[in-house]
Amino acid sequence: MQISFIIPIYNGSATLRRAVDSVFASGSDCLEVVIVDDGSVDETADICAQLEQAYPGKVVSVYQENQGAAASRNHGLQIAQGEWLWFLDCDDEVTPTGIAHFREYIAQRNELDVVIGGYEVRWPHENHRQGPGRLYDDKAQRVIDFLFKKKLRPTHGSIVVHRRLIDRLCYTEKMRQWEDIPVFVRLLLSDRVGLTEHCLSILHRSETSLRHNATHTAGTIETLVDEVFKIANLPDEVIPQRARYTASRYFSASRIILRAGRKKEARQCFWRGVQAYPLRLLSGRSLRFLLRAYLP
């Protein structure tokens, strides 16, 4: 079983070696790591060269002008040769038992196309384990659990996809944030998805990561919503939820922007969410946001 790990990186030289070493720590001799350097200006190129020497024939690195993580992942998919495709961010790592467990899991369920596992999230001052959630046979419920209820939690590092579904892994390159969400929706609509509670990866988080960065947040929302709701086989039960989902993304973005100290922009973002779905204004969370956004 050939597994291709694809690692997009931008100025992540401080953690790249940890990520790559974690892949090979299992001792497997049937692995490939593809590193896509997205125009880094730190020591990433040097680290890539060292890793290619340390793991000859197993590590491949390529450089592209800065285009974002979505373009980097698409580039990596063009190069990867593996039967299974496993994305890993450059600041994360595979658990010591993650690859072995995945192999055993697939050996018992060789009909699967997607495997979603558990993971550990490490913040500077706290850690917690996160299971993948629950998976219903009903595909509409899967999407609703993922988009709205957070009861289904796929994430890069702990989702592995068979090459048969490579077309569903096409990332929207104009998105600089949340580009994984439409991809995960397409994968959840697959017929052959499996969940395992086993911890496959360790995700290192900080408030400076792009997911929590306010720079692209508000400008990405309309593109994100369009990408999700234009998915060809999106269940009929999900389509009427577009306004609600639009509002949820604006409210989420407003909280990110507020944490960055940009109160005026946060308030503007929040009211765009209210315009999309006014009922959300009645929630306690919205009222708490308004207090923080308007009080000195």
C-alpha positions, 0 to 999 in steps of 0.5 A: 500500500503506497501512501503519499503525504503532501505537505504545503509550506510557506515559511515553515522551516522551523517545523518542517523537519518534525513533520517529515520525520514523523512520517518516517518514524514508523519505519515503513519503507513504502512511503512518499513525502511531497513538499510544495514550497509556496514561495517561502523566504525563510530557510525552507529550501535548505531544509527541503534539500537536507530532507531529500538527502536524509530520505533519498527517493522518498522525499520530493520537494518542489517550489512555486511562486506564492499562490496559497495553500490551495494551489500548493495542495493541487500542485502536490496532487499532480506529483504524488504517486501513491494509492492513498493521499494524506495531507499534512500541514508543515507544523503538524505531525503524524502520531507514532502509531497513526500510519500502522493503524491506518494500514490495519484499518484499511486491510480490514475494510478494503472497500473504503475510499475515505478514512477520517480519524481522530487527532490531538490538538496542541495549543501553547497552553493546553492540549485536547484529543478530538474524535472524528465525530459521528457518521450517518448513512444519510448524506444530508445529515453528514453535511449538516453535522459538518457545516453546522453542528460540528459533530463531524470533524474531518481535518487535514492530517487525519483524513486519508483519501484513495486516489479514486477520489482525486477529482474531489480533492480539487482545491479552489485556488482563489480561496486563501482561507477555509479552502478545505471546507468544500473539499471535505463536503465532497468527500463526505458525500462519498459512498465509502467513508470510514471513521476511526477513533484512533489518533492519526495526527497531532495538530499544533495550533496558535492564534497566528495560524491562517485559520485564525488570521483576520486578513482574508477572513471576510473576503473569503466568505462569499466564495466559500458559500458559492463553492459549497452550494454549487457542489453537484450532488449536494442533497436537496435537504441542504440547499435551503440552508444557504442563508443560514450557512452564510450567516454562520460564516460571517458570525465566525469571521466577525469573532476572528476579526474582533480578536484581532482588535478590529472592532469596526470591521468585526461589527460590519461583518457581523451585521452582514451575517444578520442581513443574511439570516436575521434569526441568528441575532436572537442567539445568546452568542450573538448578544455576547459578541455585540457587548464585546464589539460595542462596549469600550 
